[in-house]
Amino acid sequence: MKRYRLDPLIYKTKSDSQKFGGHWFRGKNCNFIPSKKHFKDKNFFDKYILEGFKPKKPFITKKQNILAFGSCFATEISSYLANKNYSIFNKKMSTDTHIIRYGEGMANTFTVLEQLLWAFENKNIEKNTWYYSAQKEERNDLEIREQTLNLLKKIDIFIITVGLAEVWYNKVNNQVFWKAIPANQFDENKHGFRVSTVEENTTNLQKIYSIIKKNKPNASIIYTLSPIPLMATFRPQSCITANSISKSILRVALDNVISKNNNKEDLYYFPSYEITKEYFIDPFLDDNRHLKQEYTYEIMRVFEDNYCCEE
């Protein structure tokens, strides 16, 4: 068998070059990890993080209605866009809808999907799972549902941030709690804790996309994985390792959905998690959870540059 000697691959930028072995077939797409020198490149985000995820052109205008909800990072998105005078639906609105008042507390995909099914399709909701605080159960009556439905019908851009794969749930009906179970209601025979799977989250994320498009055909959906880590885990392991597992499950699920719908021009993934993990050196405050303001601003500046236009 004749052996061929392949020349090394030389990867060049304006400021640097890297040599890689040329003995392996690289396929049609081959994007190398950036060296530390590349972090100084003016187009670093475009070339090394946003590649494959950028919209063809910015499309969010100040005339469109935007809703950001899911994890607590949704609050940062809402605040930034509001300060830039985009039409963001946030807590300054006078409304009783949970998706506005408590939207940053719906960090798992089950809860986001449930809100949409309840509002759009009048799904029946079992009692004793809608807790934003441990003091009271939130209403799921007709009045709140109609307010939620009327609000969702006005939205043009849905920005959904997911953050948790760990969930508390009702063992009887498998319904997942918004956050956790009030201590005075916990019943070991009725309530449980588990780590949701990649398959479950993939299914939920696909259903979220489908139900929005069914009821709002012209809407665009932007998914993002929250860079905010777990505050605590209820697994018998360190919170740091549990956080890695939780984020990994969600990131794979997001990739499954984005890849499945890669020909759609109304579904996007914005890599806020990757920007935080791979680009910033010391992004968190002393609690090691919340982002320093300058880093939040940088993430959102990248978002605005690529998704928003002045029209």
C-alpha positions as CSV (number, residue, x, y, z in Angstrom):
1,M,0.0,0.0,0.0
2,K,1.5,3.3,-1.0
3,R,1.9,5.8,1.7
4,Y,1.5,9.6,1.2
5,R,3.3,12.2,3.1
6,L,1.1,15.2,3.8
7,D,2.5,18.6,4.4
8,P,1.7,20.3,7.7
9,L,-1.2,22.6,7.8
10,I,-0.4,26.2,8.5
11,Y,-3.2,28.2,10.1
12,K,-2.5,31.9,9.7
13,T,-4.0,35.1,11.2
14,K,-2.9,38.7,10.9
15,S,-0.9,38.4,14.1
16,D,0.1,34.8,14.3
17,S,0.4,31.4,12.7
18,Q,0.1,27.8,14.0
19,K,1.3,24.6,12.5
20,F,-0.7,21.4,12.7
21,G,0.0,17.8,11.7
22,G,-1.1,17.2,8.1
23,H,-1.4,13.4,8.4
24,W,-5.1,13.3,9.3
25,F,-8.1,13.9,7.1
26,R,-9.7,17.1,8.4
27,G,-13.0,17.0,6.6
28,K,-14.8,20.0,5.0
29,N,-15.1,21.9,8.3
30,C,-12.1,22.3,10.5
31,N,-12.0,25.1,13.1
32,F,-9.0,25.1,15.5
33,I,-9.0,26.2,19.1
34,P,-7.6,29.7,19.3
35,S,-4.2,30.3,21.0
36,K,-3.9,33.0,23.7
37,K,-2.6,35.4,21.1
38,H,-5.8,35.1,19.1
39,F,-7.8,36.5,22.1
40,K,-6.4,39.9,21.0
41,D,-7.9,39.6,17.6
42,K,-10.5,42.3,16.8
43,N,-12.9,39.8,15.4
44,F,-12.3,37.1,18.1
45,F,-16.0,36.6,19.0
46,D,-17.0,36.2,15.3
47,K,-14.2,33.9,14.4
48,Y,-13.8,31.7,17.5
49,I,-17.2,31.7,19.4
50,L,-20.0,32.8,17.1
51,E,-18.9,30.8,14.1
52,G,-21.9,28.7,13.0
53,F,-24.4,30.5,15.2
54,K,-24.6,34.0,13.8
55,P,-27.7,35.1,12.0
56,K,-27.2,36.1,8.4
57,K,-27.8,39.7,9.4
58,P,-29.1,41.5,12.5
59,F,-32.9,41.3,12.6
60,I,-34.2,42.6,16.0
61,T,-35.6,46.1,15.7
62,K,-36.8,48.6,18.3
63,K,-40.3,48.2,16.9
64,Q,-40.6,44.5,17.7
65,N,-41.8,43.2,21.1
66,I,-39.2,41.1,22.9
67,L,-39.7,38.7,25.9
68,A,-36.7,37.2,27.8
69,F,-37.4,34.6,30.4
70,G,-36.2,31.3,31.9
71,S,-33.2,31.6,34.2
72,C,-32.0,34.6,36.2
73,F,-29.7,35.6,33.3
74,A,-32.9,36.7,31.5
75,T,-33.1,39.6,33.8
76,E,-29.7,40.9,32.6
77,I,-30.8,40.5,29.0
78,S,-34.0,42.4,29.7
79,S,-32.3,45.2,31.6
80,Y,-29.7,45.8,28.9
81,L,-32.2,45.9,26.0
82,A,-34.5,48.1,28.0
83,N,-31.6,50.6,28.6
84,K,-31.0,50.5,24.8
85,N,-34.7,51.4,24.2
86,Y,-35.7,48.1,22.7
87,S,-39.4,47.1,23.3
88,I,-38.7,44.6,26.0
89,F,-41.5,43.2,28.1
90,N,-40.2,43.2,31.7
91,K,-41.1,43.8,35.3
92,K,-41.9,47.4,34.8
93,M,-45.1,46.4,33.2
94,S,-48.3,46.4,35.1
95,T,-49.3,42.7,34.8
96,D,-50.1,39.7,36.9
97,T,-48.6,37.2,34.4
98,H,-46.1,34.9,36.0
99,I,-43.9,34.9,32.9
100,I,-43.2,38.6,33.5
101,R,-43.2,38.7,37.3
102,Y,-41.3,35.5,37.9
103,G,-39.8,34.7,34.5
104,E,-36.3,34.6,35.8
105,G,-37.3,31.8,38.1
106,M,-38.3,29.4,35.4
107,A,-34.8,28.0,34.9
108,N,-35.7,24.4,33.8
109,T,-37.1,23.5,30.4
110,F,-40.1,21.7,32.0
111,T,-41.4,24.9,33.5
112,V,-40.9,27.0,30.4
113,L,-42.8,24.5,28.3
114,E,-45.6,24.2,30.9
115,Q,-46.2,28.0,30.8
116,L,-46.5,27.9,27.1
117,L,-48.8,24.8,27.0
118,W,-51.0,26.4,29.8
119,A,-51.3,29.7,28.0
120,F,-51.6,28.6,24.4
121,E,-53.4,25.3,24.7
122,N,-55.1,25.6,28.1
123,K,-53.2,22.6,29.6
124,N,-54.6,21.6,33.0
125,I,-52.1,22.3,35.8
126,E,-52.0,20.3,39.0
127,K,-51.9,22.3,42.2
128,N,-49.0,22.6,44.6
129,T,-46.1,23.0,42.1
130,W,-46.2,26.7,41.1
131,Y,-44.0,28.2,43.8
132,Y,-41.8,31.2,43.2
133,S,-41.3,31.7,46.9
134,A,-42.0,29.2,49.7
135,Q,-44.7,31.4,51.2
136,K,-47.5,30.9,48.7
137,E,-48.5,29.0,45.6
138,E,-49.0,31.1,42.5
139,R,-52.4,31.3,40.8
140,N,-53.2,29.4,37.6
141,D,-56.7,30.5,37.2
142,L,-58.5,31.7,34.0
143,E,-57.8,35.4,34.5
144,I,-54.0,34.9,34.8
145,R,-54.0,32.5,31.8
146,E,-55.8,35.0,29.6
147,Q,-53.4,37.7,30.6
148,T,-50.5,35.4,29.7
149,L,-52.0,34.4,26.4
150,N,-52.7,38.0,25.4
151,L,-49.1,39.0,26.3
152,L,-47.6,36.1,24.4
153,K,-49.6,37.0,21.3
154,K,-47.8,40.3,21.2
155,I,-44.3,38.9,21.3
156,D,-42.1,38.9,18.1
157,I,-38.8,37.8,19.7
158,F,-38.6,35.1,22.3
159,I,-35.3,34.9,24.2
160,I,-35.3,31.8,26.4
161,T,-32.5,31.2,28.8
162,V,-32.1,27.7,30.3
163,G,-30.0,27.1,33.4
164,L,-31.0,24.0,35.4
165,A,-31.1,20.2,34.6
166,E,-31.6,19.4,38.3
167,V,-35.3,19.4,39.2
168,W,-37.7,18.7,42.1
169,Y,-40.8,16.9,41.1
170,N,-44.1,15.3,42.2
171,K,-43.7,11.5,42.2
172,V,-47.4,10.9,41.7
173,N,-47.8,12.9,38.4
174,N,-44.2,13.7,37.5
175,Q,-45.0,17.4,37.4
176,V,-41.8,19.5,37.9
177,F,-41.7,22.4,40.4
178,W,-40.7,25.8,39.3
179,K,-37.9,25.9,41.7
180,A,-38.1,23.7,44.8
181,I,-40.6,22.3,47.3
182,P,-41.5,24.5,50.4
183,A,-40.1,22.9,53.5
184,N,-43.4,22.7,55.3
185,Q,-44.9,20.8,52.4
186,F,-42.2,18.2,51.6
187,D,-43.4,14.6,51.7
188,E,-40.8,12.0,51.1
189,N,-43.4,9.6,49.7
190,K,-44.8,12.2,47.3
191,H,-41.8,14.5,46.3
192,G,-38.5,13.7,44.8
193,F,-35.3,15.1,43.3
194,R,-33.6,14.0,40.1
195,V,-31.3,15.1,37.2
196,S,-33.3,15.5,34.0
197,T,-31.8,13.8,30.9
198,V,-30.5,15.1,27.6
199,E,-33.4,13.3,25.9
200,E,-36.0,15.0,28.2
201,N,-34.5,18.5,27.7
202,T,-34.2,18.0,23.9
203,T,-37.9,17.0,23.7
204,N,-38.9,20.0,25.9
205,L,-36.8,22.5,23.8
206,Q,-38.2,21.2,20.6
207,K,-41.7,21.4,21.9
208,I,-41.1,25.0,23.1
209,Y,-40.0,25.9,19.6
210,S,-42.9,24.1,18.0
211,I,-45.6,25.5,20.2
212,I,-44.4,29.1,19.7
213,K,-44.2,28.7,15.9
214,K,-47.7,27.1,15.9
215,N,-49.2,30.1,17.6
216,K,-46.8,32.8,16.4
217,P,-45.6,31.7,12.9
218,N,-43.6,34.9,12.4
219,A,-41.8,34.9,15.7
220,S,-38.1,34.2,16.2
221,I,-36.7,32.2,19.0
222,I,-33.3,32.6,20.5
223,Y,-32.0,30.1,23.0
224,T,-29.1,30.7,25.3
225,L,-27.5,28.7,28.1
226,S,-27.2,30.7,31.3
227,P,-23.6,31.3,32.4
228,I,-24.7,31.6,36.0
229,P,-23.7,28.4,37.9
230,L,-25.7,26.5,40.4
231,M,-26.0,28.0,43.9
232,A,-26.2,24.5,45.4
233,T,-26.7,20.9,44.3
234,F,-28.8,18.3,46.0
235,R,-26.7,15.5,44.8
236,P,-24.1,13.8,47.0
237,Q,-21.2,15.4,45.1
238,S,-19.6,18.9,44.9
239,C,-21.6,21.7,43.5
240,I,-18.8,22.5,41.0
241,T,-19.0,19.0,39.4
242,A,-22.8,19.0,39.5
243,N,-22.9,22.3,37.8
244,S,-20.7,21.0,35.0
245,I,-23.0,18.0,34.5
246,S,-26.1,20.2,34.6
247,K,-24.8,22.7,32.0
248,S,-23.5,19.9,29.8
249,I,-26.9,18.2,29.7
250,L,-28.6,21.4,28.7
251,R,-25.9,22.3,26.2
252,V,-26.1,19.0,24.4
253,A,-29.9,19.3,24.3
254,L,-29.7,22.7,22.8
255,D,-27.3,21.5,20.2
256,N,-29.6,18.7,19.3
257,V,-32.5,21.1,18.7
258,I,-30.4,23.7,16.9
259,S,-28.8,21.0,14.7
260,K,-32.2,19.4,13.9
261,N,-33.6,22.7,12.8
262,N,-30.4,24.1,11.2
263,N,-32.2,25.2,8.0
264,K,-34.6,27.4,10.0
265,E,-34.1,31.1,9.9
266,D,-36.2,31.7,13.0
267,L,-34.3,29.6,15.6
268,Y,-30.9,30.7,17.0
269,Y,-28.5,29.8,19.7
270,F,-26.5,32.7,21.4
271,P,-23.4,31.4,23.2
272,S,-23.4,33.5,26.3
273,Y,-22.2,30.5,28.3
274,E,-19.2,29.9,26.0
275,I,-18.3,33.6,26.1
276,T,-18.2,33.6,29.9
277,K,-16.4,30.3,30.2
278,E,-13.8,30.6,27.4
279,Y,-13.1,34.3,27.0
280,F,-13.4,36.0,30.4
281,I,-10.7,35.4,33.0
282,D,-12.4,36.5,36.3
283,P,-16.1,37.2,35.4
284,F,-17.8,36.6,38.7
285,L,-18.4,38.6,41.9
286,D,-17.1,37.3,45.2
287,D,-20.1,35.0,45.5
288,N,-18.7,33.2,42.4
289,R,-22.1,33.1,40.8
290,H,-23.2,36.6,39.6
291,L,-21.4,38.2,36.8
292,K,-19.6,41.5,37.2
293,Q,-21.5,44.2,35.4
294,E,-18.8,44.9,32.9
295,Y,-18.8,41.3,31.7
296,T,-22.6,41.2,31.4
297,Y,-22.3,44.4,29.3
298,E,-19.7,42.8,27.1
299,I,-21.9,39.7,26.5
300,M,-24.8,41.8,25.6
301,R,-22.7,44.1,23.4
302,V,-21.8,41.0,21.4
303,F,-25.5,40.1,21.3
304,E,-26.6,43.5,20.1
305,D,-23.9,43.7,17.5
306,N,-25.0,40.5,15.9
307,Y,-28.7,40.4,16.5
308,C,-30.0,43.9,16.8
309,C,-30.4,46.7,14.2
310,E,-31.5,50.3,14.4
311,E,-34.4,50.0,12.0
